[in-house]
Amino acid sequence: MNEDDDIRNNVSRADAEAAVRTLLKWSGDNPEREGLLDTPKRVVKAYSDWFSGYAVDPDEYLARTFEEVCGYDEMIILRDIEYESHCEHHMAPIIGRVHVGYLPNGRVVGISKLARVVDAYARRFQVQEKMTAQIANCIQRALQPQGVAVVVEGAHECMTTRGVHKRGVSMLTSSMLGTFRDDARTRNEFLRFIETSRR
């Protein structure tokens, strides 16, 4: 496809690049100087990657499940799923990791699909609390397990590079559904498992 024909959400690539030039100029620099000539093109290309989550349906990743698990009904956990997102308030990066667990109810899903669900929601403008709930609800809808647990850790550049300028701070959010919400022993077992990833 010709780059000039690249239109997304009723916005052409040329208009997107012009918007970047406007921000460069507004910031006080000259978008026509040598070092910035290709910056609008590079920024638009980066946005295509950073926000690719808008083009996918996370539920589709979990559409194919498996029932031949010999009756396995214990906890399944995928720890330390790294993600990169962007704060919807300042468009600044959020970098962190996600821990996902569920108690199957006869069906399981390929573990790479859980990581893809995380990416699909992370690659959008986000609020960490919302992203945490979205991941948990998606798994709950698709698998109908006995319970779902999601813990998200994130370092928010909107807090470390502007505003209060506090470095080394990370935010923790969690969403517990079904058995993980109702049974403290199940919840604590999950939390113990993900804590071992820090050792």
C-alpha positions in Angstrom: 0.0 0.0 0.0 1.2 3.5 -0.9 1.9 5.5 2.3 -0.1 8.4 0.9 -3.2 6.0 0.8 -2.8 5.0 4.5 -6.0 6.3 6.1 -6.9 5.2 9.6 -10.0 6.3 11.5 -10.6 8.9 8.9 -7.2 10.5 9.3 -4.6 10.3 6.6 -0.9 9.5 7.2 -0.1 13.0 5.8 -2.4 14.7 8.3 -0.8 12.6 11.1 2.7 13.7 10.1 1.5 17.3 9.8 0.3 17.1 13.4 3.7 16.0 14.5 5.3 18.9 12.7 2.9 21.3 14.4 3.9 19.9 17.8 7.6 20.2 17.0 7.1 23.8 16.0 5.0 24.6 19.0 7.7 23.1 21.2 10.1 25.6 19.9 12.1 23.7 17.3 12.3 23.9 13.5 10.6 20.8 11.8 12.5 21.7 8.6 16.0 21.3 10.1 18.0 18.2 9.1 17.6 16.2 12.3 13.8 16.6 12.4 13.0 16.2 8.7 12.1 12.5 9.0 10.8 12.7 12.6 7.1 13.0 11.7 7.3 9.9 9.5 9.1 8.0 12.3 6.6 9.1 15.0 3.7 8.0 12.9 5.3 4.6 12.3 6.0 4.3 16.0 2.3 5.1 16.7 1.3 2.3 14.4 3.2 -0.1 16.7 2.5 1.4 20.1 -1.2 1.6 19.5 -1.8 -1.5 17.4 -4.1 -2.9 20.1 -7.0 -0.8 18.7 -6.9 -3.0 15.5 -7.4 -6.3 17.3 -10.1 -8.0 19.3 -8.6 -9.5 22.4 -11.4 -12.0 22.8 -10.4 -13.6 19.5 -7.1 -14.7 21.0 -9.0 -16.8 23.5 -11.5 -18.2 21.1 -9.7 -21.5 20.7 -9.6 -23.5 23.9 -8.6 -27.1 24.8 -10.6 -29.6 26.9 -8.2 -32.6 26.8 -6.4 -31.8 30.1 -7.0 -35.1 32.0 -9.2 -33.3 34.5 -6.6 -30.7 35.5 -8.3 -28.2 37.6 -5.5 -26.5 39.6 -4.3 -23.0 39.2 -2.6 -21.9 36.0 -0.3 -18.8 36.3 1.7 -16.9 33.7 4.0 -14.5 35.5 6.1 -11.5 34.4 4.4 -10.7 31.1 6.2 -7.5 30.2 4.2 -4.7 28.6 4.6 -1.2 27.3 1.6 1.1 27.3 0.9 4.9 27.3 -1.0 7.0 29.8 -4.1 8.4 28.2 -3.8 11.6 30.3 -0.3 12.7 29.1 0.5 10.1 26.4 3.6 9.2 28.4 4.9 5.6 28.6 3.9 3.1 31.2 6.3 0.2 31.5 5.7 -2.9 33.6 4.6 -6.5 33.9 1.4 -8.4 34.4 0.8 -11.6 36.3 -2.3 -13.7 35.2 -3.8 -16.7 36.9 -7.0 -18.7 36.5 -8.7 -21.8 37.8 -9.9 -23.8 34.8 -13.4 -25.1 34.6 -12.8 -27.8 32.0 -11.1 -25.6 29.4 -7.6 -24.1 29.1 -6.0 -21.8 26.6 -2.5 -21.7 25.0 -0.4 -19.5 27.3 0.9 -17.3 24.5 -2.7 -16.2 24.0 -2.7 -14.8 27.5 0.3 -12.7 26.7 -1.4 -11.5 23.5 -4.4 -10.4 25.5 -2.1 -8.3 27.7 -0.5 -6.7 24.6 -3.8 -6.0 22.9 -5.0 -3.9 25.9 -1.6 -2.4 26.7 -1.1 -1.2 23.1 -3.8 1.4 23.6 -4.0 4.7 25.6 -4.6 3.4 29.0 -5.3 3.9 32.7 -3.7 1.0 34.6 -6.8 0.3 36.7 -8.9 0.0 33.5 -6.3 -2.2 31.8 -6.2 -4.6 34.8 -10.0 -5.0 34.7 -10.1 -5.4 30.9 -7.6 -8.3 31.0 -9.4 -10.1 33.8 -12.8 -9.6 32.2 -11.6 -10.9 28.8 -10.3 -14.1 30.3 -13.5 -14.5 32.4 -15.7 -14.1 29.3 -13.7 -16.5 27.1 -12.9 -19.3 29.5 -15.7 -19.1 32.1 -13.2 -20.4 34.7 -13.8 -20.8 38.4 -11.8 -17.6 38.9 -9.4 -15.1 37.4 -6.6 -13.1 39.0 -4.7 -10.3 37.4 -2.0 -8.2 39.0 -0.4 -5.3 37.1 2.8 -3.4 38.0 3.6 -0.2 36.2 6.1 2.6 36.2 4.4 5.7 34.9 6.6 8.1 33.1 3.9 10.8 33.4 4.9 10.8 37.1 8.7 10.3 36.8 9.5 12.7 34.0 7.1 15.5 34.7 4.9 16.8 37.5 6.2 15.5 40.8 9.3 13.9 39.2 9.3 10.8 41.5 11.5 8.1 40.2 11.6 4.4 41.3 7.9 4.4 42.0 5.6 1.7 40.7 1.9 1.3 40.8 0.2 -2.0 41.7 -3.4 -2.9 40.7 -5.3 -6.1 40.9 -8.5 -7.7 39.7 -9.8 -10.8 41.4 -12.9 -12.6 40.0 -14.7 -15.7 41.1 -12.8 -18.0 43.5 -9.9 -15.6 43.8 -12.3 -12.9 45.2 -14.3 -15.2 47.3 -11.7 -17.5 48.8 -8.8 -15.9 50.6 -6.7 -19.1 50.5 -6.9 -19.3 46.7 -6.1 -15.6 46.4 -3.1 -15.9 48.8 -1.8 -19.0 46.9 -1.8 -16.9 43.7 -0.1 -14.0 45.4 2.6 -16.3 46.9 3.3 -17.8 43.4 3.8 -14.4 41.8 5.9 -13.2 44.7 8.4 -15.9 44.0 9.2 -14.2 40.7 10.9 -11.4 42.8 13.4 -13.8 44.5 
